[in-house]
Amino acid sequence: MFLRLLCLLLAAFLICDSVDETTDTPSVLLVLLARNKAHVLPYFLGYVERLDYPKEKISVWVRVDHSIDNSSDVLRDWAAQASSLYESVDFDASTGSPSYDNSSTQDWSAARYTHLMKLKQLALETARRRRMDFIWFVDVDNFLVNPSTLKRLIAQEKPIIAPMLDPPVRITYSNFWCGVDERGYYRRTDEYLPTLHRERKGCFEVPMVHSTFLIDLRVLTSKLLAFDPPHYEYNGDTDDLLVFAFSAQRAESKMFVLNDDVYGRMPLTSSEYESLEDEQEQMGAYVLNELTTDGPIVTSQFIKTFLPPPTDFGLDKIYVINLEHRPDRRLRMEAALDQLNIKTAHYVDAVYGKTMTENDLKEYGISMLPGYADPINHRSLTWGEIGCFLSHFNIWAEVLSLGLKEVLVLEDDIYFEPNFREAVIDTLNELDQLNLEWDLIYLGRKKLFHDKEDRVEGSKHLVKPVYSYWTLAYLLSKSGAKKLIAAKPLSKMMAVDEYLCLMFDEHPRDDWKEQFPVRNLNAFSISPLVIYPTHYTYDHGYFSDTETSDIHSKDKSSTSKEEL
């Protein structure tokens, strides 16, 4: 009898142990609303497909809102193919006319807000009717780069919670507010930037989350949440965010933002676009610069991505300078250039100045420019700056040795503007049409003086540059490489960006210029610029391999490479 009971208990244990763990996994209704977003859907849906939450516990609810592009076709195809992955996929594109009355394709009119509120309310009622545990609103231009985003939001056990979405470089707009004014609109507070920059990390109560947020429908107060109609006490503007936030406030259902990790990324800009083509260009740059930050771009297994025609700009070579110990930057550049459809980039191992010794300098024939001191920090060159100069010098030398006519030189920590391809192609065409003799053309730089720069006659892209910093990106001709090498800069070394300005005779230090009597480099610059650094000196995440290294001094001649 005892043995039989033991066998029954063991069998029961084995049965329980074999039960699918997803039986206790909360169900989620994922709400996707799209309007003229066909150009982002392959990327957005790729990150959705990569989420590590059990797909059999996710129901997807998709609506297309008055689109004039082919968003409906893209999502219809995706819904048909992806339905086998999820518990269900509910797709509907029947939204009437392709535009709102008295509204452009991008305007947020009252009619558009009203329609959006009704769609979100319908999604909320669908989730309630189907007894879903959670409803998750995700804007289709928010990219969920962290596969664990949904799991980690649910684990916080908050009534309404958003993963903080990182903004693009130089933008401070995200999907949460730390303060609101008396009308419910955004108000900057002291907590906002430290939260955005993760100077404080955690899960924080805030008065507003939007764009991508999760609602726990198991919480009793969630029954009082609404998008439409507005709460009877609400007397503000017709806006889905404000209406919902007011209902949450009245229901005492608190909102939270989670910023302990990188979860997703916001679009390039929150401003409205003048035309659909502008938004496509902006999103192209966003994909290049923001998504490649997280490694190779993820795309949907069901939707083809659009790439521009392949190009090498008609140049002999495209160089990318990359330190061997920075594979992260190389991966990012490879992904970005793939999206630009530039397949011919040649990656050059940068000279790592931190590992150099005085003996290495002797082999190169390097001597410091007499009297040189960094104009800002009042110090000698760092070993990293020496390595940076040599990295560029070696490219100039290769241009001459191989007889290359025109090349593009890129560093590996750059941010492409939306019109990068178009501007470079137009500029090269202009050079031919104007029959302009040129040696170097900046694509990215830091203008140091506020002096007006003269525009090249007949050109819509080119100016004559004044004193500038950075060597982020530039076009170089064979004649330019010849002039830069002929001046023998290794025997009078300075920072490479200082040297370029000196060679086109726009440097403020006359005593330095005297040591280079021939300063006839024909230099120009694209204006506006099409390349910027990914990070500025005081930005969160900034790191310089050149300026953070030790300062060169002769007493290091006996220092080993390991110590450096």
Beta strands, then each sheet from edge to edge (+ up, - down):
strand 1: 28-34
strand 2: 58-64
strand 3: 88-92
strand 4: 134-138
strand 5: 160-163
strand 6: 165-166
strand 7: 176-177
strand 8: 203-206
strand 9: 208-209
strand 10: 212-216
strand 11: 255-258
strand 12: 264-265
strand 13: 317-322
strand 14: 345-349
strand 15: 406-411
strand 16: 414-416
strand 17: 440-447
strand 18: 462-463
strand 19: 468-477
strand 20: 523-526
strand 21: 531-533
sheet 1: 3+ 2+ 1+ 4+ 10- 5+ 11+ 8-
sheet 2: 6+ 12+
sheet 3: 7+ 9-
sheet 4: 14+ 13+ 15+ 19- 17+ 20+ 18-
sheet 5: 16+ 21-
end
